[in-house]
Amino acid sequence: MKTQSIVAGRFQQNVLFRLYKHYIIDSILIVKREGFKALLRRRGKKFLFAILAYYLVRDTMIYIILPYCIARGIF
């Protein structure tokens, strides 16, 4: 029973990884061939929001939270 759930979990992760990989590679090809405006037309505002949110969270952690923790002596 436990091995079935492990195999099912790995399968779901693999399928999800393939989906994201295909989506990202396809988006890069659209930008290279047709430009950024075509990407926004095809993917929509949600795609742009997802990119902005990713970089906002990443940069906040790198440039604000991490230096603050280092200065306070947490790390």
N, C-alpha and C positions, 0 to 999 in steps of 0.2 A: 504494500500500500504506500509506504513512504517513498520507494523508488519511483512509483508512478507519478507522484506529485513533484518529485525533483525533475524528472524527465519532462513533465508538462510545463513546469516553470521555465526550464531552459529553452524549450521549444517556443514558448510565448516570447521570451526575451529575444531569441534569435529572429523571430518573425518581426518583432517590433524594431529591432536593429536594422533589418533589411528594408523595412518601410521608410525609416528615417534616412537611411543612406541613399535610397533611391530618390526621395523627396529633395534632399539637399543637393545631390549631384544634378538632378533635373533642373533645379533652380539656378545653379551655377551656369549650366549650359544655356538657359534662357537669357541670362544676363550677358553672357559672352556673344551670343548670336544676335539678339534683338535689342538689348539694352535694359536698363533698370526700369524704365517706364513700362515696358512690356511685362516685366516680372510683377510689378504692382498691379497691372491690369489682370494678369492671370491668377495671381495668388491672393490679391486683395489686401485690405488694410490690416487684417489680423496677422498676416505674415510680417508686415513691417513692425507692428506692435510687438510681436514675439522677439524679433531681432533686437529692437530697442530695449525691451525689458531684460533680455539676457545680458546685454552689455552694461546696462545700468546696475544690475545686481552684481555682476562680476567686478566692475570698476569700483563700486562702493566698497566691496569687501577688500579689494587689493589696496586702494588708496586711502581709505578712511578707517575701516574697522581694524585691519591688520596693524597699521602703524600705531593706532590708539592702544591696542592690546600690548604691543611691544613696549610702548612708552610707559604703560602702567605696570609692566613687569609680569604680565600674565603668561607670556611666552618666553 
